[in-house]
Amino acid sequence: MTYRIDIAPSARREIEAFVEHMRSFDTTIAEEQLARLSFEIGTYILATPRLWNYFFISGAPYHGYLFRFGQKHHYWIVYSIDEDANTVNILRFWNTNRDPDTFGL
């Protein structure tokens, strides 16, 4: 089954903040990580969305995929699956350094 992607405004803002943070170090690194993020979403999440566990903070129906960059930068891609619409809804791109009590959808 082929899924399409829908990125929520909150996740879009979080991804943009990540890219801007990377750009503050090096624009090439930022573009490489954005391309890698797109690749991982398309290759891993869209191809096999049910493969990834439920997100540990919220549980079902939300899944979580850990995106890692280096030793310090880890982000949860939190998403849901709409089988009727064949859509993966990316809801958050959440920095793992944040307090889990601050997580919300």
C-alpha positions in Angstrom: 0.0 0.0 0.0 1.3 3.5 -0.9 0.8 6.2 1.7 1.0 9.9 1.2 2.3 12.3 3.8 0.7 15.2 5.6 2.9 17.3 7.9 1.0 19.2 10.6 1.9 22.9 11.1 3.5 22.2 14.4 5.8 19.6 12.9 6.6 21.9 10.0 7.7 24.6 12.5 9.8 22.2 14.5 11.5 20.9 11.3 12.2 24.5 10.2 13.7 25.3 13.6 15.9 22.2 13.4 17.2 23.3 9.9 17.7 26.9 11.1 19.7 25.6 14.1 21.9 23.5 11.7 22.3 26.4 9.4 23.8 28.4 12.3 26.7 26.0 12.2 26.9 25.2 8.5 24.5 25.5 5.6 25.8 22.4 3.9 25.1 20.3 7.0 21.6 21.8 7.3 20.8 20.8 3.7 22.3 17.4 4.1 20.2 16.7 7.2 17.0 18.0 5.6 17.6 15.7 2.7 18.4 12.8 5.1 15.2 13.5 7.0 13.2 13.5 3.8 14.8 10.3 2.8 14.1 8.6 6.1 10.5 9.7 6.1 9.9 8.5 2.6 11.9 5.3 2.9 11.1 4.1 6.4 8.0 5.8 7.6 5.9 5.9 4.4 7.0 2.5 3.2 6.3 0.7 6.5 4.5 3.0 8.9 3.2 0.2 11.2 6.7 -1.2 11.7 7.6 1.5 14.2 6.3 1.2 17.8 3.7 3.3 19.5 5.2 6.5 20.9 6.2 5.9 24.5 4.8 9.1 25.8 1.3 9.1 24.2 0.8 5.5 23.2 -1.6 4.4 20.5 -2.6 5.5 18.0 0.6 7.6 17.7 3.8 6.0 16.4 7.4 7.3 17.0 10.5 7.1 14.8 13.8 8.3 16.2 15.8 10.6 13.9 19.4 11.0 15.0 22.0 13.5 14.0 25.3 13.1 15.8 25.5 12.4 19.4 23.5 15.2 20.8 20.7 15.8 18.3 17.8 13.3 18.5 14.3 14.0 17.5 11.1 11.9 17.6 9.0 11.9 14.5 5.6 11.4 16.0 2.9 10.3 13.5 -0.4 8.7 13.1 -1.8 6.6 10.3 -5.1 7.2 8.5 -5.8 3.9 6.7 -9.0 5.2 5.1 -7.1 8.1 3.4 -3.8 6.2 3.0 -2.1 9.0 4.8 0.7 9.2 7.4 0.2 12.3 9.5 3.4 13.7 10.9 2.3 15.5 14.0 5.6 16.4 15.8 9.3 16.6 15.2 10.1 16.6 18.9 13.6 17.2 20.4 14.4 14.4 22.9 16.2 16.9 25.1 12.9 18.4 26.1 11.1 17.4 29.3 8.6 14.6 28.4 6.0 16.3 30.6 5.9 19.1 28.0 4.9 16.9 25.2 1.5 17.6 23.7 -0.3 16.9 20.4 
